[in-house]
Amino acid sequence: MRVLVINSGSSSIKYEIFGDDFLSLASGLLEKIGEEGGRLHHRRGDEEATTERAVKDHAEGLKLIADVATDSGVLGGGEELSGIGHRVVHGGETFTEPAVVDEAVLEAIRRTEPLAPLHNPANLMGIKVALELFPGVPQVAVFDTSFHQSIPPRAFRYALPGEYYHQHHLRRYGFHGTSHRYVAEKAAAFLSRRLEELSLITLHLGNGASATAI
């Protein structure tokens, strides 16, 4: 079994490939898509390799990643892929859980672009390119905002006229949900407790930072 996970940004693609029991087999980062000095860092175990070349777009970038992964022996051309997972920043109020990609899901992601104009167009582009490169492989979109959809209206609504919410979808959505879910589950395992019986505050600290009460 092989599962490819993709985080497609505006000028970069992060990826990781998992095998049986979700063991990480390889990971990497392609930087500066559409710019001079493109660079792909690929890691497999203790081995690291860097490929430096200009990459004009995400289609060429994902093809390069597939070629490097195949050459390193992690993929055999993609035929053995069981699925591809895509990180999508914003699912609006439409998505409360991951979704198998079809035309309706693609259209729903496109409609949320005004809520995350720097992220969702790039996320959507990565999905479309992967659909072309790996036809027939199930693809799943995982939304950062879906983890936070249990927030009650009294917490996600702002003290503003209702039209701003009903017409312009202005509300708190919550972000970095995939990170907060993972950290919460790891904390519960470390404490040998069920997540459902814990009250936690989780922190995501990176280029963006967020705190979540669970």
Helices and strands as residue ranges (DSSP letters): E 2-8, E 13-18, G 20-22, E 24-31, E 39-44, E 47-52, H 58-71, E 81-88, E 99-100, H 103-111, G 113-115, H 120-133, E 139-143, G 146-148, H 153-156, H 162-166, H 177-191, G 195-197, E 201-205, E 209-213
